[in-house]
Amino acid sequence: MIRRNPAPASARLALKEFKASQRYLNRVFEDFIDQCGDHPSNWRDAETSFAADVLNELSSPSSRIIDIGSNHLFISGLCAFRPITTVDVRPRSIAPQNESVVVADAANIPLPDHSFDIVLSLNAIEHFGLGRYGDDIDLDADFRAATEWKRLLAPGGIIIVSTTISSRGDALAFNAHRIYSYATIHQIFSGLTLIRESFYSNQRKRRTALFELETPEFSWDLYAGAFKLS
């Protein structure tokens, strides 16, 4: 977390020296930020590192990858090394050269069966069908999307997904996102074989075991999983 406070006495001398410098011509203003200590980490680090590790171990340079609604910074990094097809219900105006953008609903993607080796979707499925991003209201859009992703997978293909999870069970924060139970996540991806999974507690600020999750009411933690089509 970024904390903005008045510059403490220990920094006042440095501030005075900068103000006296000809380099900035008196254009020095105070905006003191204290970010000392351990490097911050959060659920975003947990999901992207999980996805990166799975991609590194289980994909090849020739793997055909489609991403559904993941963080654009993560996808842009992948595009530095390999071509990626991306799907989002909203059009994009800026994209790397290696990114092929498809504007479509995640549950109705106009691409052929079995055309990808990897389906990647980080923190997206919980938003589908709630209207937050201009998509149609659909109670079961998440289940329909997962069915569509299975259709796109080639034999032996892998779905890498992250989403919300709660030790308290299923919930809906309308229209922000769904919150899943562990059982519901596995129901959504039924018919696939679980390869690996990981959990991150937003309260503990670290990865945990499933049984360690103690999600506060109306809050969520992070689930990340990799599932294989036999």
Backbone hydrogen bonds, N-H to C=O, Kabsch-Sander energy under -0.5 kcal/mol:
donor,donor_aa,acceptor,acceptor_aa,energy
3,R,34,D,-0.6
4,R,2,I,-0.5
5,N,3,R,-0.6
5,N,32,F,-1.4
11,A,8,P,-1.6
12,R,8,P,-0.8
12,R,9,A,-0.8
13,L,9,A,-0.7
15,L,11,A,-2.2
16,K,12,R,-2.5
17,E,13,L,-2.2
18,F,14,A,-2.4
19,K,15,L,-2.1
20,A,16,K,-1.5
21,S,17,E,-0.7
21,S,18,F,-0.8
24,Y,21,S,-0.5
26,N,21,S,-0.7
27,R,24,Y,-2.3
28,V,26,N,-1.0
34,D,3,R,-1.9
35,Q,33,I,-0.7
46,A,42,N,-1.6
47,E,43,W,-2.4
48,T,44,R,-2.3
49,S,45,D,-2.2
50,F,46,A,-1.6
51,A,47,E,-2.3
52,A,48,T,-2.5
53,D,49,S,-2.2
54,V,50,F,-2.2
55,L,51,A,-2.6
56,N,52,A,-2.4
57,E,53,D,-2.0
58,L,54,V,-3.0
59,S,55,L,-1.5
63,S,60,S,-2.0
65,I,63,S,-0.6
66,I,118,I,-2.5
67,D,85,T,-3.2
68,I,120,L,-3.0
69,G,67,D,-0.6
69,G,87,V,-1.5
75,I,71,N,-1.9
76,S,72,H,-2.8
77,G,73,L,-1.7
78,L,74,F,-1.8
79,C,75,I,-2.3
80,A,76,S,-0.5
80,A,77,G,-1.0
81,F,78,L,-2.0
82,R,78,L,-1.6
84,I,98,N,-2.5
85,T,65,I,-2.3
86,T,100,S,-2.6
87,V,67,D,-2.3
88,D,102,V,-1.7
99,E,96,P,-1.7
100,S,84,I,-2.7
100,S,98,N,-0.5
101,V,99,E,-0.7
102,V,86,T,-3.1
103,V,101,V,-0.5
104,A,88,D,-1.2
104,A,102,V,-0.8
105,D,108,N,-0.5
108,N,105,D,-2.0
111,L,109,I,-2.4
114,H,151,R,-2.6
115,S,112,P,-0.9
116,F,152,L,-2.2
117,D,64,R,-2.2
118,I,64,R,-2.3
119,V,158,I,-2.7
120,L,66,I,-2.9
120,L,118,I,-0.5
121,S,160,I,-2.6
123,N,121,S,-0.6
123,N,162,S,-1.4
124,A,162,S,-0.7
127,H,124,A,-2.4
128,F,124,A,-0.6
128,F,125,I,-0.9
130,L,127,H,-1.4
134,G,131,G,-1.5
138,D,129,G,-2.4
141,A,138,D,-1.6
144,R,140,D,-2.3
145,A,141,A,-2.3
146,A,142,D,-2.0
147,T,143,F,-1.8
148,E,144,R,-1.8
149,W,145,A,-2.4
150,K,146,A,-2.1
151,R,147,T,-1.6
152,L,148,E,-1.5
153,L,149,W,-1.0
153,L,150,K,-0.5
154,A,116,F,-2.8
156,G,229,L,-1.5
157,G,154,A,-2.6
158,I,117,D,-2.5
159,I,227,F,-3.0
160,I,119,V,-3.1
160,I,158,I,-0.5
161,V,159,I,-0.5
161,V,225,G,-2.7
162,S,121,S,-1.8
163,T,223,Y,-2.4
165,I,221,D,-2.1
166,S,180,Y,-2.4
169,G,166,S,-1.0
171,A,179,I,-2.5
173,A,177,H,-2.8
174,F,172,L,-0.9
176,A,173,A,-1.3
177,H,173,A,-2.2
178,R,126,E,-1.7
179,I,171,A,-2.9
185,I,181,S,-1.9
186,H,182,Y,-1.8
187,Q,183,A,-1.6
188,I,184,T,-2.5
189,F,185,I,-1.5
190,S,187,Q,-1.4
192,L,189,F,-1.3
193,T,228,K,-3.0
194,L,192,L,-0.5
195,I,226,A,-3.4
196,R,226,A,-1.2
198,S,224,A,-2.8
199,F,208,T,-0.6
200,Y,222,L,-2.2
201,S,206,R,-2.6
202,N,200,Y,-0.6
205,K,201,S,-1.6
206,R,201,S,-1.0
208,T,199,F,-2.1
212,E,209,A,-1.2
213,L,209,A,-0.6
213,L,210,L,-1.5
219,S,216,P,-1.8
221,D,165,I,-3.2
222,L,200,Y,-2.6
223,Y,163,T,-3.0
224,A,198,S,-2.4
225,G,161,V,-2.9
226,A,196,R,-2.6
227,F,159,I,-2.6
228,K,193,T,-3.1
229,L,157,G,-3.1
230,S,228,K,-0.6
